[in-house]
Amino acid sequence: MEITPGESPLRQEREPAAAAAPTDAWNGPFAPKIKPQPIEKTWRNDRDPTRRRATFGTPYPTREIAIEKSDDLHTKLPTRFEKTKRRSVPGVRFHLLVPNLVFSGADFHECKFHRPDDRGESNVSGSTFKDCTFERCMAGGTTFIHVTFEGCAFFRCDFSTSEFRECQFLDCTFTECTAENTSFVATEVDPNAFLKGSPAPAYNYAGAMPEGEESAAQIADDWVEVRRKLAAQLLKSNTEIHHTAYSDSGLFELKRAEVTARVKALRTHPFKEGIRRFPVRVAQVSAGWLLLHATRGGTSLARLLLGGIVLIPLYAAVLSSSHVKFMNQDCRLHSLEPSLVLQQLARAASLFLAIGYTAFSGGRLATALLTAGAVLGLFWYALVAAVVIHRVYR
């Protein structure tokens, strides 16, 4: 199928079903038995006016579906297409009055899940959405409690200022969503998938901006901090439920966001803390970058072990061509006899692991070489310790 620029991938996947659908899902052969109720307009804008949201320009629904019992899912929603066995639900606001509802095989388009009650709160509780798609849907400002999303896909949906308490996102995908100031509490969600699918909404800032509005560059800068806060929320949430894989992924994403934020601050305000602090800040950014890439943010020993496996033979080769002595014996390797090679690797390992430094001797150049190897080993130890500490206390 040919992809039209700017068209929703979810809509492209549903094209065969959509072609068979009536122009208005609420009238005709697929219409529900009970029609949605008109909403008395109490708001000023007809469309989402906030450009920082993925749903910018999406029309606000003017009809509402109140689900008061499980049977309402069959009588108040459009019927399923015969071929795909899916139902299409466009442009309505949902008022979910009971828990334990199960939505399956439904495609929600430009729907709204923010519906304040008499206390001004918007809540969705104890429901399950299985194999559903959400396209340009508005879920911002809503508290989701014990809600499960299984095998769902979200395209340009907005979760801004929402709170997810003890929810689950199982095998879900996210594309160009926004989640500014979103809170996660004891919720299972893949940090990598969520953050990858929540970039800065640059798509809303194409072309000339109206006077007084932020530019795409400003939004990109703001999103560095938005991403850092979101990564911290995802780490905390997955740690609370002891999901070690997602916890590690969340820590990696948080460290990456922190490094990005520090690099941005260093570039934009290099002497903010004074010229004397500049080298210290550069060192902190460098150390953070190394920790991020050498240990995946303090979550993996694989790269460190691989680095040791590579560095020890390399250092053995350097010792073999130097004037360094080990316990007054020349470290030069005059043959490739296996026993001599193993002996040289053992010497290099003892130096790299900083347990045999005093047994080596040599001139100035040799001392510099030995010191560099020992310092590198100590730094390797520090990185290993960071990973071990994280694994012990996670």
C-alpha positions as CSV (number, residue, x, y, z in Angstrom):
1,M,0.0,0.0,0.0
2,E,1.4,3.4,-0.9
3,I,1.9,5.7,2.1
4,T,0.7,9.2,1.9
5,P,2.9,11.8,3.6
6,G,1.4,12.9,6.9
7,E,-1.2,10.2,6.9
8,S,-1.7,8.1,10.0
9,P,-0.1,4.7,9.8
10,L,-3.0,3.3,11.9
11,R,-5.4,4.6,9.4
12,Q,-3.4,3.0,6.5
13,E,-3.6,-0.3,8.3
14,R,-7.4,0.0,8.7
15,E,-7.9,1.2,5.1
16,P,-9.8,-1.9,3.9
17,A,-12.1,-1.8,6.9
18,A,-12.6,2.0,6.6
19,A,-13.5,1.7,2.9
20,A,-16.4,-0.5,3.9
21,A,-17.5,1.8,6.7
22,P,-20.3,4.3,6.4
23,T,-19.5,8.0,6.2
24,D,-21.0,8.4,9.7
25,A,-20.3,5.5,12.1
26,W,-23.2,6.6,14.2
27,N,-25.8,6.2,11.4
28,G,-26.4,3.4,8.9
29,P,-25.9,-0.3,9.1
30,F,-23.0,-0.2,11.6
31,A,-24.6,2.3,13.9
32,P,-25.1,1.3,17.6
33,K,-28.6,0.6,19.0
34,I,-28.2,3.6,21.4
35,K,-26.8,6.8,19.8
36,P,-24.3,9.0,21.6
37,Q,-25.7,11.9,23.5
38,P,-25.0,15.5,22.5
39,I,-22.6,17.4,24.8
40,E,-23.6,20.8,26.0
41,K,-20.7,23.0,24.9
42,T,-19.1,24.8,27.9
43,W,-15.7,25.4,26.3
44,R,-14.4,28.2,24.1
45,N,-12.3,26.3,21.4
46,D,-13.7,23.8,19.0
47,R,-10.2,22.2,18.6
48,D,-7.3,21.5,20.8
49,P,-5.5,24.9,20.8
50,T,-2.3,23.8,22.5
51,R,0.5,23.3,20.0
52,R,2.7,21.4,22.5
53,R,0.2,18.5,22.5
54,A,0.2,15.8,19.9
55,T,-3.5,16.4,19.5
56,F,-3.1,20.0,18.5
57,G,-5.9,20.9,16.0
58,T,-7.9,17.8,16.8
59,P,-11.7,18.7,17.1
60,Y,-13.2,18.3,20.5
61,P,-16.0,15.7,20.5
62,T,-19.5,17.0,20.6
63,R,-21.1,13.7,21.5
64,E,-20.7,11.5,24.6
65,I,-21.0,7.8,25.3
66,A,-21.7,6.9,28.9
67,I,-20.9,3.3,29.7
68,E,-23.0,2.3,32.8
69,K,-22.8,-1.5,32.4
70,S,-20.9,-4.1,30.4
71,D,-23.7,-4.6,27.9
72,D,-23.4,-0.9,26.9
73,L,-20.3,-1.9,25.0
74,H,-22.5,-3.9,22.6
75,T,-25.4,-1.4,22.4
76,K,-23.7,2.0,22.5
77,L,-20.6,1.3,20.2
78,P,-20.7,0.8,16.4
79,T,-20.9,-2.9,15.4
80,R,-17.8,-4.7,14.1
81,F,-16.9,-4.9,10.4
82,E,-17.7,-8.4,9.0
83,K,-14.3,-8.9,7.5
84,T,-11.9,-7.5,10.1
85,K,-14.0,-8.2,13.2
86,R,-13.0,-4.7,14.5
87,R,-15.1,-1.7,15.4
88,S,-14.4,1.9,14.5
89,V,-15.2,4.5,17.1
90,P,-14.7,8.1,15.9
91,G,-15.0,11.4,17.6
92,V,-16.8,10.8,20.9
93,R,-16.1,11.5,24.6
94,F,-16.2,8.5,26.9
95,H,-17.7,8.6,30.4
96,L,-16.8,5.2,31.9
97,L,-19.0,4.9,35.0
98,V,-18.2,1.3,36.0
99,P,-15.0,-0.7,36.3
100,N,-13.9,-4.0,34.8
101,L,-14.9,-3.0,31.2
102,V,-13.1,-4.9,28.4
103,F,-12.6,-3.1,25.1
104,S,-11.2,-5.3,22.3
105,G,-10.5,-4.9,18.7
106,A,-11.6,-1.3,18.7
107,D,-10.1,1.6,16.7
108,F,-10.6,4.9,18.5
109,H,-10.1,8.0,16.3
110,E,-10.1,11.6,17.8
111,C,-11.8,10.3,21.0
112,K,-11.6,12.0,24.4
113,F,-11.0,10.1,27.6
114,H,-10.9,13.2,29.8
115,R,-14.3,13.6,31.4
116,P,-14.5,15.5,34.7
117,D,-17.0,14.3,37.3
118,D,-19.0,16.4,39.8
119,R,-15.7,16.9,41.8
120,G,-13.9,18.1,38.7
121,E,-11.9,14.9,38.5
122,S,-11.5,12.6,35.5
123,N,-10.9,9.0,36.2
124,V,-10.8,5.7,34.3
125,S,-10.7,2.7,36.6
126,G,-10.3,-1.1,36.3
127,S,-10.8,-1.4,32.6
128,T,-8.9,-3.3,29.9
129,F,-8.1,-2.3,26.3
130,K,-6.9,-5.2,24.3
131,D,-5.7,-5.0,20.7
132,C,-7.0,-1.5,20.3
133,T,-5.6,1.5,18.4
134,F,-5.8,5.1,19.5
135,E,-5.4,7.8,16.9
136,R,-5.1,11.4,17.9
137,C,-7.0,10.7,21.1
138,M,-7.1,12.9,24.2
139,A,-6.3,11.3,27.5
140,G,-4.6,14.3,29.2
141,G,-5.6,15.3,32.7
142,T,-7.1,11.9,33.5
143,T,-6.2,9.5,36.3
144,F,-6.0,5.9,35.2
145,I,-6.3,3.3,38.0
146,H,-5.7,-0.4,37.4
147,V,-6.1,0.0,33.7
148,T,-4.5,-2.5,31.3
149,F,-3.5,-1.7,27.7
150,E,-2.5,-5.0,25.9
151,G,-1.2,-5.0,22.4
152,C,-2.4,-1.5,21.8
153,A,-1.0,1.2,19.4
154,F,-1.0,4.9,20.1
155,F,-0.5,7.4,17.3
156,R,-0.3,11.2,18.1
157,C,-2.2,10.8,21.4
158,D,-1.8,13.2,24.3
159,F,-1.2,12.0,27.9
160,S,-0.2,15.4,29.3
161,T,-0.7,15.8,33.1
162,S,-2.3,12.3,33.3
163,E,-1.6,9.9,36.1
164,F,-1.3,6.1,35.7
165,R,-1.6,4.2,39.0
166,E,-0.9,0.5,39.0
167,C,-1.6,0.2,35.3
168,Q,0.0,-2.0,32.6
169,F,1.1,-1.3,29.1
170,L,1.8,-4.8,27.6
171,D,3.4,-5.0,24.1
172,C,2.2,-1.5,23.2
173,T,3.6,0.9,20.6
174,F,3.7,4.7,20.7
175,T,4.2,7.0,17.7
176,E,4.6,10.8,18.0
177,C,2.7,11.0,21.4
178,T,3.1,13.7,24.0
179,A,3.3,13.1,27.8
180,E,4.4,16.4,29.4
181,N,4.1,16.3,33.2
182,T,2.7,12.8,33.1
183,S,3.0,10.7,36.3
184,F,3.5,7.0,36.6
185,V,3.0,5.1,39.9
186,A,3.7,1.4,40.1
187,T,2.9,1.1,36.4
188,E,4.4,-1.4,34.0
189,V,5.5,0.3,30.8
190,D,8.5,-0.1,28.5
191,P,10.6,3.1,29.0
192,N,12.4,2.6,25.7
193,A,9.1,2.2,23.7
194,F,7.4,5.1,25.5
195,L,10.2,7.6,25.2
196,K,11.0,6.6,21.6
197,G,7.3,7.3,20.8
198,S,7.2,10.6,22.6
199,P,9.5,13.0,20.7
200,A,9.2,16.8,20.7
201,P,6.1,17.7,18.7
202,A,8.0,19.3,15.9
203,Y,5.3,18.3,13.5
204,N,3.1,21.0,15.0
205,Y,5.7,23.7,14.4
206,A,6.3,23.4,10.7
207,G,6.3,26.7,8.7
208,A,6.0,30.2,10.0
209,M,4.7,30.5,13.6
210,P,2.1,33.1,14.7
211,E,3.6,36.0,16.6
212,G,4.3,35.2,20.3
213,E,4.4,31.4,19.8
214,E,7.4,29.2,20.5
215,S,9.6,28.0,17.6
216,A,10.5,24.4,16.8
217,A,14.0,25.1,18.1
218,Q,12.6,26.3,21.5
219,I,10.4,23.2,21.7
220,A,13.3,20.9,21.0
221,D,15.3,22.6,23.8
222,D,12.3,22.3,26.2
223,W,11.9,18.7,25.4
224,V,15.3,17.8,26.7
225,E,14.0,18.5,30.2
226,V,10.6,17.0,29.5
227,R,12.3,13.8,28.4
228,R,14.5,13.8,31.5
229,K,11.5,14.1,33.9
230,L,9.6,11.5,32.0
231,A,12.5,9.1,32.1
232,A,12.7,9.6,35.9
233,Q,9.0,8.8,36.2
234,L,9.3,5.6,34.2
235,L,12.3,4.5,36.2
236,K,10.6,5.1,39.5
237,S,7.4,3.4,38.3
238,N,9.0,0.2,37.1
239,T,11.3,0.0,40.1
240,E,8.2,0.1,42.4
241,I,6.9,-3.1,40.8
242,H,10.3,-4.7,40.7
243,H,10.4,-5.1,37.0
244,T,14.1,-5.4,36.6
245,A,14.3,-5.3,32.8
246,Y,12.2,-2.2,32.5
247,S,13.9,-0.7,35.6
248,D,17.3,-1.1,33.8
249,S,15.9,0.3,30.6
250,G,14.5,3.3,32.6
251,L,17.8,3.9,34.3
252,F,19.6,3.9,30.9
253,E,17.0,6.3,29.5
254,L,17.3,8.6,32.5
255,K,21.1,8.6,32.3
256,R,20.9,9.3,28.6
257,A,18.5,12.2,29.2
258,E,20.7,13.6,31.9
259,V,23.8,13.5,29.7
260,T,21.8,15.2,26.9
261,A,20.6,17.9,29.3
262,R,24.2,18.5,30.6
263,V,25.6,18.7,27.1
264,K,22.9,21.2,26.2
265,A,23.6,23.3,29.3
266,L,27.3,23.2,28.6
267,R,26.9,24.4,25.0
268,T,24.4,27.1,25.8
269,H,26.0,28.4,29.0
270,P,29.6,27.2,29.1
271,F,30.7,29.7,31.8
272,K,27.5,29.8,33.9
273,E,29.3,28.6,37.0
274,G,32.5,30.5,36.2
275,I,35.6,29.8,34.1
276,R,37.2,27.8,36.9
277,R,34.3,25.4,37.0
278,F,34.2,24.9,33.2
279,P,36.9,22.0,33.2
280,V,35.0,20.3,36.1
281,R,31.7,20.5,34.2
282,V,33.4,19.1,31.1
283,A,34.8,16.2,33.2
284,Q,31.4,15.5,34.7
285,V,29.8,15.4,31.2
286,S,32.6,13.1,29.9
287,A,32.3,10.8,32.9
288,G,28.5,10.6,32.5
289,W,28.9,9.9,28.8
290,L,31.4,7.1,29.5
291,L,29.2,5.6,32.2
292,L,26.2,5.7,29.8
293,H,27.9,4.0,26.9
294,A,30.3,1.6,28.8
295,T,27.7,0.3,31.2
296,R,24.3,1.2,29.5
297,G,23.8,3.7,32.3
298,G,25.0,1.4,35.1
299,T,22.9,-1.6,34.1
300,S,25.2,-3.9,32.2
301,L,28.6,-5.5,32.8
302,A,28.8,-7.0,29.3
303,R,30.6,-4.1,27.7
304,L,33.0,-3.7,30.6
305,L,33.9,-7.4,30.5
306,L,34.4,-7.2,26.7
307,G,36.6,-4.1,27.3
308,G,38.7,-6.0,29.8
309,I,39.1,-9.0,27.4
310,V,40.3,-6.6,24.7
311,L,42.5,-4.3,26.8
312,I,44.4,-7.0,28.7
313,P,45.9,-8.7,25.6
314,L,46.5,-5.3,24.1
315,Y,48.4,-4.2,27.2
316,A,50.3,-7.5,27.2
317,A,51.5,-6.7,23.7
318,V,52.6,-3.2,24.8
319,L,54.6,-4.7,27.7
320,S,56.2,-7.1,25.3
321,S,57.7,-4.3,23.3
322,S,58.8,-2.1,26.3
323,H,61.7,-2.0,28.8
324,V,59.4,-2.7,31.7
325,K,60.5,-5.3,34.2
326,F,58.4,-7.5,36.4
327,M,60.1,-8.6,39.6
328,N,63.4,-7.7,37.9
329,Q,62.6,-9.9,34.9
330,D,62.4,-8.4,31.4
331,C,58.8,-8.3,30.1
332,R,59.9,-8.6,26.5
333,L,58.3,-11.6,24.8
334,H,60.9,-13.3,22.7
335,S,58.7,-16.2,21.5
336,L,55.1,-17.2,21.2
337,E,55.4,-20.3,23.3
338,P,52.0,-20.8,25.0
339,S,53.4,-20.8,28.6
340,L,55.2,-17.5,27.9
341,V,52.1,-15.9,26.3
342,L,50.0,-17.0,29.3
343,Q,52.6,-15.6,31.7
344,Q,52.6,-12.3,29.8
345,L,48.8,-12.1,29.9
346,A,48.9,-12.8,33.7
347,R,51.3,-9.9,34.1
348,A,49.1,-7.6,32.1
349,A,46.0,-8.6,34.0
350,S,47.7,-8.0,37.4
351,L,48.7,-4.5,36.2
352,F,45.3,-3.7,34.7
353,L,43.5,-4.9,37.8
354,A,45.9,-2.8,40.0
355,I,47.0,-5.8,42.1
356,G,50.6,-6.1,40.9
357,Y,51.6,-2.5,40.2
358,T,54.5,-2.4,42.7
359,A,56.1,-5.5,41.2
360,F,56.8,-3.6,37.9
361,S,59.7,-1.2,37.4
362,G,61.3,0.8,34.6
363,G,62.4,4.2,33.5
364,R,60.3,7.3,33.1
365,L,58.5,6.2,30.0
366,A,57.9,2.8,31.5
367,T,56.6,4.3,34.8
368,A,54.2,6.5,32.8
369,L,53.0,3.4,30.9
370,L,52.5,1.4,34.1
371,T,50.7,4.3,35.8
372,A,48.4,4.7,32.8
373,G,47.5,1.0,32.8
374,A,46.8,1.0,36.6
375,V,44.7,4.2,36.4
376,L,42.7,2.7,33.6
377,G,42.2,-0.4,35.6
378,L,41.0,1.6,38.7
379,F,38.5,3.5,36.5
380,W,37.3,0.1,35.2
381,Y,36.8,-1.0,38.8
382,A,34.8,2.1,39.5
383,L,32.5,1.4,36.5
384,V,32.0,-2.2,37.6
385,A,31.2,-1.1,41.2
386,A,28.5,1.3,39.8
387,V,26.8,-1.6,38.0
388,V,27.1,-3.9,41.0
389,I,25.7,-1.3,43.4
390,H,22.7,-0.7,41.1
391,R,22.0,-4.5,40.9
392,V,22.2,-4.9,44.7
393,Y,19.9,-2.1,45.5
394,R,17.5,-2.1,42.6
